[in-house]
Amino acid sequence: MTQGEQVAGFAWSNMFVRPEEDPRTFDGYSPDERVVLAGYLRDQRLTLELKCSGLDAEQLARRAVPPSGLSLLGLVRHLADMERFWFRRVLAGEEVPWLYRRAECRDADFEEAVADPAVVARAWADWRAEVEYAEGFLAGCGDLGAELVDADGESTSVREVVIHVIEEYARHMGHADLLRELIDGRLGQ
């Protein structure tokens, strides 16, 4: 075994999956803008699932460092609300309530992310329902540059929203890397 093989073997020893087993398959190359955006978004969503895989309710709800309320479970809840807001309210123009945020507690997605299996199950169910809605919406919309009017009368394009949602996931996956490493030492990829 060469020194390079030893280093490569060690580098993957505490990561989530080996490269050949990684479910994130989008390579970023396509002449179709919709395929590119949907592919990057799909891979960001899969990254969230990877970061949370194999953890119990206590681990998912574990806070980063005081006074932060940041946890993996809080991220799942936050991203469910984020998907709901951008795809249902902004793009579809639906007047839907927040899943977690309330007037008296804007950060309930994080603050009420407690180590309860029922809370975890609901968070994943909510997130999956919002992802399914968003995927259906994106697949069914025509021109990504078309301006749509949201429930508040503001207009934006599908392209702008999808890029923003990808950016939101990418930022939070950096947080998820740190949270997971604090929990069990597994490193991001």
Rosetta blueprint (number, residue, H / E / L):
1 M L
2 T L
3 Q H
4 G H
5 E H
6 Q H
7 V H
8 A H
9 G H
10 F H
11 A H
12 W L
13 S L
14 N L
15 M E
16 F L
17 V L
18 R L
19 P H
20 E H
21 E H
22 D L
23 P L
24 R L
25 T L
26 F L
27 D L
28 G L
29 Y L
30 S L
31 P L
32 D L
33 E H
34 R H
35 V H
36 V H
37 L H
38 A H
39 G H
40 Y H
41 L H
42 R H
43 D H
44 Q H
45 R H
46 L H
47 T H
48 L H
49 E H
50 L H
51 K H
52 C H
53 S L
54 G L
55 L L
56 D L
57 A H
58 E H
59 Q H
60 L H
61 A H
62 R L
63 R L
64 A L
65 V L
66 P L
67 P L
68 S L
69 G L
70 L L
71 S L
72 L H
73 L H
74 G H
75 L H
76 V H
77 R H
78 H H
79 L H
80 A H
81 D H
82 M H
83 E H
84 R H
85 F H
86 W H
87 F H
88 R H
89 R H
90 V H
91 L H
92 A L
93 G L
94 E L
95 E L
96 V L
97 P L
98 W L
99 L L
100 Y L
101 R L
102 R E
103 A L
104 E L
105 C E
106 R L
107 D L
108 A H
109 D H
110 F H
111 E H
112 E L
113 A L
114 V L
115 A L
116 D L
117 P H
118 A H
119 V H
120 V H
121 A H
122 R H
123 A H
124 W H
125 A H
126 D H
127 W H
128 R H
129 A H
130 E H
131 V H
132 E H
133 Y H
134 A H
135 E H
136 G H
137 F H
138 L H
139 A H
140 G H
141 C L
142 G L
143 D L
144 L L
145 G L
146 A L
147 E E
148 L E
149 V E
150 D L
151 A L
152 D L
153 G L
154 E L
155 S E
156 T E
157 S E
158 V H
159 R H
160 E H
161 V H
162 V H
163 I H
164 H H
165 V H
166 I H
167 E H
168 E H
169 Y H
170 A H
171 R H
172 H H
173 M H
174 G H
175 H H
176 A H
177 D H
178 L H
179 L H
180 R H
181 E H
182 L H
183 I H
184 D H
185 G L
186 R L
187 L E
188 G L
189 Q L
